Each structure stands twice: as C-alpha cells, then as structure tokens.
C-alpha cells in the first residue's frame, strides 16, 4: 500500500502568501515571508517565519492563514519592519555593491572597521539591535587594548579616540547606504542604528610637524637603511609633495610625467584643462585607487623632485606600469606601510633623532601644509590632495613660532 503524502496548500490574500502544510503527527504548519535579507555571501533571499498551528484542522488553518495575510499586509502598510539583517550581511552587501566604487584605501578601511566590530559584537548580531551600548563598549575595548588589530600600524596595541572615531565613521557611512539600498523594493535596513550616538574625540590630539632639520638628517642616513634608494626617494617625494604614505607607495613608473608631452596627454585623458601643461613641465598622476577620497589628481612637481625621480627610475630600470616602490619579496606588489614605518624608525635611530609620537610619514605631510599656509587655500588643497578646507586647516596647517611672534609684535 502506497504511503500517503502530506498535504500542502497556499493561501493568498491582500498581496500576502501563506503556505500551509501537514507536518509530523498530522499537525498543520504555516510558513509566511516576513521580510527580505541577504545571505552571508551578499545575495538577496526571503526570510520565512515557520511554526506549528498546534492542531490538525484544515478548515481552521485556512481561516487563520487568511487572518495572518491581513495582519502581515497591515504590518507592511504601516512600515513596521520584521527585518533580521545581521552585521555580517550588511558588510557583505556593502562590499558587493559599493566595493568597486571605493578607493583601495577606503576598501581597506571598510574591511578593518567591519572586522573589528564583528569581532566585538558577533557577525550574526542583528543590526536593528545595535545602539549606544555596543558603541560605548567598542570604544572602551579599542582604547583599553582589549580589541586590537592583528597587523598594521596599530597591530596589537590600544589606540587613541580619533582612530576609533574614524572606524565608527566608516560604519556610519555603510549604515547610511544600507538605509537607501533596496532589496525587492524594501530598504536593507530601516534606520542607521548608531546615528546620533556620540563619537569619541581627543581634546589635544598629537599632530607633530616635521622640521626641515629632521628631514635633512633622515635623508643623510636613508641609504644606510635602504641601499637601493627607495627610502631616500620616498622621503623626497613626501617632503616635496605632502602626499600620504598610501599614495606614495602606490605610485607606478607611468604615473611620473617627466615631460611636458606626457603631462599634456595625461591631462587630456583625465578630462582636465590641457592648457595647464604650458605651466607644468613635469607632474605626478596620483591614482584614485590609492587616494583617501577616491579622487585622481594630476599635480606639477618641482625640479629637485624631477631630478630625484629621474635618477631613481633610471637606476631601477622602471618603465610603464612597474611599481615605483615595490615590496621586497614581490615586485608586483607595492611596499607595505609596515616596512615604510620600520624604515622611518630605523632612520630616526641612525640619525639619533627622538621618535615623534604620532609623527612619522604624516609629520612630513603636516610640514608641507604648514610651510604653505600663506598661499591661497584652494591652490594648496589642489596641490596637496585635500577636498575639505576645514580638515586642512584644523589638522595639517599649524601655527609656527615666527608667525606667532610677528602677530604679537604687530603694532607694538
């Protein structure tokens, strides 16, 4: 005798479907789609609520299914969301949908921030349950050294408030995006769960400026640290362009435009004003992929830098797409920031210079900006790669002793 198959039936009303089916022991079960989410690999999928109705009466089950259809429809109409999206799912969706639009630098920041926060609260933590408490405990864990990165500049160490605020800022941006990104006509999340939560800040952040004397002493010992000339050339590039370390190590031979014709072609390809080439005999093309803001810049360079780069490129035999400052073990990859930080510390030791807390390569960028604070703000921003004048003036252009004294002596 053939085994009887369990029955199932779909009830549809008010634009909602409820599936009824016979389960173990003859009891009726129901399943209804209550929301949309994304799988761990970032793909959209339906979220079903399944449960037993506690009886075996098919007629009663169909009545209950109609009532459930109406309740779910009302819930959707009033905007109440039964969303169960997790932190890991928002991370996956953000990387999948936005990753190609972000600079390489920004992609790294997104990966770091999400991985740290997922370690803190758990990858399966519901986004709608995030709030002030989770942010506060995250801040404490990072600043006390209980939650640390496994590598990088701050690997294994506690960090300052501004670093934590930067990480939380990355999450803010991702959650803001998730509010507007729709899956099957509905936002991925209904609200940014950490909007309005105060971020930590430092009252007196350390932002030292490198002096010319420090730069020149580092330059004298640079070849002792790296005989191949990469460290010396990087120091010159940093001092004369004011660029971030991440942008410097990402440079390729083809980004160095040593003739007016090369500058002219690069400007045309970028959709920039070609007449600029008449004023710029040489320039550097700073790739968007390595820029913090994801912007490509073409900026003229002074003659001393032209000479330094010409000598270095010729000595290394670099052409075309070759990385200017390659990793020691793999020339197809750029030099790691960790190696660059190590070289800087070694240079300080050999030059018998005291280490500047939170100085290093960024102290050279602050020096570049401070030396040019008497120049028009828009020109300094364009040359140094800033888009926000407030950031340039607040964090990079510092008061200097001579100017402060001149201010005080004016009219005396």
ZIKACOR-V170330 format. One record per residue. N is the residue number from 1. RES is the residue in three letters. SS is DSSP state (hx for helix, st for strand, lp for the rest). PHI is phi in radians with two decimals (999 if undefined). OMEGA is omega in whole degrees, -180 to 180 (* if undefined). Layout:
# ZIKACOR-V170330
<<N:RES:SS:PHI:OMEGA> <N:RES:SS:PHI:OMEGA>>
This chain:
# ZIKACOR-V170330
<<1:UNK:lp:999:-177> <2:UNK:lp:-1.19:180> <3:UNK:lp:-1.29:-179> <4:UNK:lp:-1.19:178> <5:UNK:lp:-1.45:175> <6:UNK:lp:-1.18:-178> <7:UNK:lp:-1.47:174> <8:UNK:st:-2.64:-179> <9:UNK:st:-2.67:178> <10:UNK:st:-1.83:177> <11:UNK:st:-1.84:-180> <12:UNK:st:-2.21:177> <13:UNK:st:-2.80:178> <14:UNK:lp:1.01:179> <15:UNK:lp:1.36:-179> <16:UNK:st:-2.14:177> <17:UNK:st:-1.93:175> <18:UNK:st:-2.17:179> <19:UNK:st:-1.71:177> <20:UNK:st:-1.81:178> <21:UNK:st:-2.68:-179> <22:UNK:st:-1.46:-179> <23:UNK:lp:-1.94:-179> <24:UNK:hx:-0.99:177> <25:UNK:hx:1.34:179> <26:UNK:hx:1.52:180> <27:UNK:lp:-1.14:178> <28:UNK:st:-1.57:176> <29:UNK:st:-2.02:176> <30:UNK:st:-2.29:178> <31:UNK:st:-2.38:-179> <32:UNK:st:-2.41:176> <33:UNK:st:-1.33:-177> <34:UNK:st:-1.90:-180> <35:UNK:st:3.12:177> <36:UNK:st:-2.18:179> <37:UNK:st:-2.51:176> <38:UNK:st:-2.20:178> <39:UNK:lp:-1.28:-178> <40:UNK:lp:-1.12:176> <41:UNK:lp:-1.63:173> <42:UNK:lp:1.59:-179> <43:UNK:lp:-1.61:-180> <44:UNK:st:-1.12:174> <45:UNK:st:-2.73:-180> <46:UNK:st:-1.42:175> <47:UNK:st:-1.89:-178> <48:UNK:st:-1.83:173> <49:UNK:st:-1.82:-178> <50:UNK:st:-2.01:176> <51:UNK:st:-2.85:178> <52:UNK:st:-1.40:176> <53:UNK:lp:-1.48:174> <54:UNK:lp:1.40:179> <55:UNK:lp:-2.69:-179> <56:UNK:lp:-2.11:-178> <57:UNK:lp:-1.49:-177> <58:UNK:hx:-1.15:-179> <59:UNK:hx:-1.10:178> <60:UNK:hx:-1.10:-180> <61:UNK:hx:-1.09:-180> <62:UNK:hx:-1.17:177> <63:UNK:hx:-1.10:179> <64:UNK:hx:-1.13:179> <65:UNK:hx:-1.15:178> <66:UNK:hx:-1.10:178> <67:UNK:hx:-1.12:180> <68:UNK:hx:-1.18:177> <69:UNK:hx:-1.01:-179> <70:UNK:hx:-1.13:-178> <71:UNK:hx:-1.14:-180> <72:UNK:hx:-1.17:179> <73:UNK:hx:-1.09:178> <74:UNK:hx:-1.11:180> <75:UNK:hx:-1.09:179> <76:UNK:hx:-1.18:-178> <77:UNK:hx:-1.14:-179> <78:UNK:lp:-1.44:176> <79:UNK:lp:1.49:178> <80:UNK:lp:-1.25:-176> <81:UNK:lp:-1.88:175> <82:UNK:lp:-1.61:-173> <83:UNK:lp:-1.00:178> <84:UNK:lp:-2.24:-178> <85:UNK:lp:-1.15:-179> <86:UNK:st:-1.73:179> <87:UNK:hx:-1.05:-180> <88:UNK:hx:-1.10:-179> <89:UNK:hx:-1.25:175> <90:UNK:hx:-1.11:178> <91:UNK:hx:-1.02:-178> <92:UNK:hx:-1.09:-179> <93:UNK:hx:-1.16:-179> <94:UNK:hx:-1.11:180> <95:UNK:hx:-1.15:-178> <96:UNK:hx:-1.16:-174> <97:UNK:hx:-1.54:-174> <98:UNK:hx:-1.92:-172> <99:UNK:hx:-0.93:-177> <100:UNK:hx:-1.21:-180> <101:UNK:hx:-1.60:-178> <102:UNK:lp:-1.67:175> <103:UNK:lp:-1.19:179> <104:UNK:hx:-1.03:178> <105:UNK:hx:-1.06:-178> <106:UNK:hx:-1.16:177> <107:UNK:hx:-1.03:178> <108:UNK:hx:-1.13:179> <109:UNK:hx:-1.16:178> <110:UNK:hx:-1.12:180> <111:UNK:hx:-1.05:-179> <112:UNK:hx:-1.11:-176> <113:UNK:hx:-1.11:-179> <114:UNK:hx:-1.15:-179> <115:UNK:hx:-1.08:179> <116:UNK:hx:-1.14:-177> <117:UNK:hx:-1.21:177> <118:UNK:hx:-1.17:175> <119:UNK:hx:-1.14:-176> <120:UNK:hx:-1.32:-175> <121:UNK:hx:-1.84:-177> <122:UNK:lp:1.83:-178> <123:UNK:lp:-1.10:-177> <124:UNK:lp:-1.59:180> <125:UNK:lp:-1.18:-179> <126:UNK:st:-1.24:-179> <127:UNK:hx:-1.05:-178> <128:UNK:hx:-1.16:179> <129:UNK:hx:-1.64:178> <130:UNK:lp:-1.25:179> <131:UNK:lp:-3.01:-175> <132:UNK:hx:-1.01:-177> <133:UNK:hx:-1.07:-178> <134:UNK:hx:-1.14:178> <135:UNK:hx:-1.15:-178> <136:UNK:hx:-1.12:179> <137:UNK:hx:-1.23:176> <138:UNK:hx:-1.13:179> <139:UNK:hx:-1.02:-179> <140:UNK:hx:-1.09:-179> <141:UNK:hx:-1.11:180> <142:UNK:hx:-1.21:-175> <143:UNK:hx:-1.35:178> <144:UNK:lp:-1.61:179> <145:UNK:lp:1.41:179> <146:UNK:lp:-1.47:177> <147:UNK:lp:-2.22:-174> <148:UNK:lp:-2.24:173> <149:UNK:lp:-1.33:-177> <150:UNK:lp:-1.55:177> <151:UNK:lp:-2.69:-179> <152:UNK:lp:1.55:-175> <153:UNK:lp:-1.04:-178> <154:UNK:lp:-1.80:-177> <155:UNK:lp:-0.94:177> <156:UNK:lp:1.33:-176> <157:UNK:lp:-2.17:174> <158:UNK:lp:-1.26:-174> <159:UNK:lp:-2.19:180> <160:UNK:lp:-1.49:-176> <161:UNK:hx:-1.06:-177> <162:UNK:hx:-1.14:177> <163:UNK:hx:-1.14:179> <164:UNK:hx:-1.15:179> <165:UNK:hx:-1.07:178> <166:UNK:hx:-1.14:178> <167:UNK:hx:-1.11:180> <168:UNK:hx:-1.18:176> <169:UNK:hx:-1.11:177> <170:UNK:hx:-1.12:178> <171:UNK:hx:-1.13:177> <172:UNK:hx:-0.97:-178> <173:UNK:hx:-1.07:-180> <174:UNK:hx:-1.15:180> <175:UNK:hx:-1.19:176> <176:UNK:hx:-1.07:177> <177:UNK:hx:-1.11:-177> <178:UNK:hx:-1.09:177> <179:UNK:hx:-1.16:-175> <180:UNK:hx:-1.80:180> <181:UNK:lp:-1.43:-175> <182:UNK:st:-1.81:173> <183:UNK:st:-2.06:-177> <184:UNK:lp:0.95:175> <185:UNK:lp:1.47:-179> <186:UNK:st:-2.20:179> <187:UNK:st:-1.02:179> <188:UNK:lp:-1.04:173> <189:UNK:lp:-2.32:-176> <190:UNK:lp:-1.41:-179> <191:UNK:lp:-2.79:173> <192:UNK:lp:-1.32:-172> <193:UNK:lp:-1.24:-179> <194:UNK:lp:-1.97:176> <195:UNK:lp:-1.17:179> <196:UNK:lp:1.56:177> <197:UNK:lp:-1.36:-178> <198:UNK:lp:-1.05:177> <199:UNK:lp:-1.69:180> <200:UNK:lp:-1.22:178> <201:UNK:lp:-2.57:179> <202:UNK:lp:-1.71:180> <203:UNK:lp:-1.22:-179> <204:UNK:lp:-2.32:-178> <205:UNK:lp:-1.14:179> <206:UNK:lp:-1.38:178> <207:UNK:lp:-2.38:-176> <208:UNK:lp:-1.16:178> <209:UNK:lp:-1.91:179> <210:UNK:lp:-1.29:177> <211:UNK:lp:-1.52:176> <212:UNK:hx:-1.09:179> <213:UNK:hx:-1.07:179> <214:UNK:hx:-1.11:180> <215:UNK:hx:-1.04:-177> <216:UNK:hx:-1.17:178> <217:UNK:hx:-1.21:176> <218:UNK:hx:-1.12:-179> <219:UNK:hx:-1.11:-179> <220:UNK:hx:-1.15:-177> <221:UNK:hx:-1.81:-173> <222:UNK:hx:-1.01:-178> <223:UNK:hx:-1.26:173> <224:UNK:hx:-1.28:179> <225:UNK:hx:-1.35:-178> <226:UNK:lp:-2.46:-176> <227:UNK:lp:-1.07:-178> <228:UNK:lp:-1.31:175> <229:UNK:lp:1.62:-178> <230:UNK:hx:-1.17:-178> <231:UNK:hx:-1.09:180> <232:UNK:hx:-1.07:-178> <233:UNK:hx:-1.16:178> <234:UNK:hx:-1.11:178> <235:UNK:hx:-1.08:-180> <236:UNK:hx:-1.13:178> <237:UNK:hx:-1.06:-179> <238:UNK:hx:-1.11:-177> <239:UNK:hx:-1.19:-173> <240:UNK:hx:-1.65:178> <241:UNK:hx:-2.05:-179> <242:UNK:lp:1.24:-176> <243:UNK:lp:-1.47:177> <244:UNK:lp:-1.18:180> <245:UNK:hx:-1.02:-179> <246:UNK:hx:-1.03:178> <247:UNK:hx:-1.28:-178> <248:UNK:hx:-1.18:-177> <249:UNK:hx:-1.24:180> <250:UNK:lp:-1.55:-179> <251:UNK:lp:-1.10:174> <252:UNK:st:-2.07:-177> <253:UNK:hx:-0.98:-179> <254:UNK:hx:-1.21:178> <255:UNK:hx:-1.40:180> <256:UNK:st:-1.56:-175> <257:UNK:st:-1.79:-170> <258:UNK:lp:-1.68:177> <259:UNK:lp:-2.25:180> <260:UNK:hx:-1.11:179> <261:UNK:hx:-1.14:178> <262:UNK:hx:-1.12:178> <263:UNK:hx:-1.12:-179> <264:UNK:hx:-1.05:-180> <265:UNK:hx:-1.14:-179> <266:UNK:hx:-1.11:179> <267:UNK:hx:-1.12:-180> <268:UNK:hx:-1.13:-180> <269:UNK:hx:-1.11:-179> <270:UNK:lp:-1.51:-178> <271:UNK:lp:1.30:180> <272:UNK:lp:-1.64:-179> <273:UNK:lp:-1.19:-176> <274:UNK:hx:-1.20:-178> <275:UNK:hx:-1.11:179> <276:UNK:hx:-1.08:-179> <277:UNK:hx:-1.08:179> <278:UNK:hx:-1.16:-180> <279:UNK:lp:-1.74:-175> <280:UNK:lp:-2.08:179> <281:UNK:lp:-1.20:178> <282:UNK:lp:-2.65:-177> <283:UNK:st:-2.77:172> <284:UNK:st:-2.18:173> <285:UNK:st:-1.68:180> <286:UNK:st:-1.63:-173> <287:UNK:lp:-1.14:178> <288:UNK:hx:-1.09:-176> <289:UNK:hx:-1.07:-178> <290:UNK:hx:-1.82:-178> <291:UNK:lp:-1.54:-178> <292:UNK:lp:-1.04:-179> <293:UNK:lp:-1.70:-180> <294:UNK:lp:1.25:-177> <295:UNK:lp:-1.97:173> <296:UNK:lp:-1.52:180> <297:UNK:st:-2.18:170> <298:UNK:st:-2.10:-170> <299:UNK:st:-2.31:179> <300:UNK:st:-1.17:179> <301:UNK:lp:-2.22:-179> <302:UNK:lp:-1.30:-177> <303:UNK:hx:-1.02:178> <304:UNK:hx:-1.01:179> <305:UNK:hx:-1.30:176> <306:UNK:hx:-1.00:-178> <307:UNK:hx:-1.15:-179> <308:UNK:hx:-1.13:-179> <309:UNK:hx:-1.25:178> <310:UNK:hx:-1.06:180> <311:UNK:hx:-1.11:-178> <312:UNK:hx:-1.18:-179> <313:UNK:hx:-1.11:179> <314:UNK:hx:-1.15:-178> <315:UNK:hx:-1.15:-178> <316:UNK:hx:-1.55:-179> <317:UNK:lp:1.15:-176> <318:UNK:lp:-1.61:177> <319:UNK:lp:-2.49:172> <320:UNK:lp:0.97:-173> <321:UNK:lp:-1.56:-179> <322:UNK:lp:-1.11:179> <323:UNK:st:-1.22:-175> <324:UNK:lp:-1.18:-179> <325:UNK:lp:-2.17:-174> <326:UNK:st:-1.34:175> <327:UNK:lp:-1.11:-176> <328:UNK:lp:-1.16:-177> <329:UNK:lp:-1.62:-177> <330:UNK:lp:-2.48:-177> <331:UNK:lp:-1.16:178> <332:UNK:lp:-1.48:180> <333:UNK:lp:-2.06:180> <334:UNK:st:-1.24:176> <335:UNK:lp:-0.96:180> <336:UNK:lp:-1.27:177> <337:UNK:hx:-1.10:-180> <338:UNK:hx:-1.07:178> <339:UNK:hx:-1.15:179> <340:UNK:hx:-1.12:177> <341:UNK:hx:-1.12:179> <342:UNK:hx:-1.08:178> <343:UNK:hx:-1.06:-180> <344:UNK:hx:-1.09:179> <345:UNK:hx:-1.15:178> <346:UNK:hx:-1.12:178> <347:UNK:hx:-1.10:178> <348:UNK:hx:-1.08:-180> <349:UNK:hx:-1.15:-178> <350:UNK:hx:-1.19:179> <351:UNK:lp:-1.50:-179> <352:UNK:lp:0.99:177> <353:UNK:lp:-1.78:175> <354:UNK:lp:-1.17:179> <355:UNK:lp:-1.26:177> <356:UNK:lp:-1.52:176> <357:UNK:lp:-1.07:-179> <358:UNK:lp:1.03:178> <359:UNK:lp:-1.75:177> <360:UNK:hx:1.05:-176> <361:UNK:hx:-1.14:-177> <362:UNK:hx:-1.22:176> <363:UNK:hx:-1.12:177> <364:UNK:hx:-1.24:177> <365:UNK:hx:-1.15:178> <366:UNK:hx:-1.15:178> <367:UNK:hx:-1.10:180> <368:UNK:hx:-1.03:-178> <369:UNK:hx:-1.17:-178> <370:UNK:hx:-1.17:179> <371:UNK:hx:-1.11:-176> <372:UNK:lp:-1.99:-176> <373:UNK:lp:-1.24:177> <374:UNK:lp:-1.48:-178> <375:UNK:lp:-1.60:180> <376:UNK:lp:-0.96:-174> <377:UNK:hx:-1.02:-178> <378:UNK:hx:-1.09:180> <379:UNK:hx:-1.24:178> <380:UNK:hx:-1.15:179> <381:UNK:hx:-1.09:-179> <382:UNK:hx:-1.16:-178> <383:UNK:hx:-1.31:-175> <384:UNK:hx:-1.70:177> <385:UNK:lp:1.50:175> <386:UNK:lp:-1.89:174> <387:UNK:lp:-1.94:-177> <388:UNK:lp:-1.98:-179> <389:UNK:hx:-1.08:180> <390:UNK:hx:-1.12:179> <391:UNK:hx:-1.11:179> <392:UNK:hx:-1.04:-176> <393:UNK:hx:-1.33:-177> <394:UNK:hx:-1.37:-170> <395:UNK:hx:-1.85:-172> <396:UNK:hx:-2.08:-179> <397:UNK:lp:-1.56:-175> <398:UNK:lp:-1.86:173> <399:UNK:lp:-1.16:177> <400:UNK:lp:-2.13:-171> <401:UNK:hx:-1.01:-176> <402:UNK:hx:-1.14:-178> <403:UNK:hx:-1.22:178> <404:UNK:hx:-1.06:179> <405:UNK:hx:-1.13:180> <406:UNK:hx:-1.09:178> <407:UNK:hx:-1.07:-177> <408:UNK:hx:-1.26:-176> <409:UNK:hx:-1.57:-180> <410:UNK:lp:-1.07:178> <411:UNK:lp:1.45:-179> <412:UNK:lp:-1.47:*>>
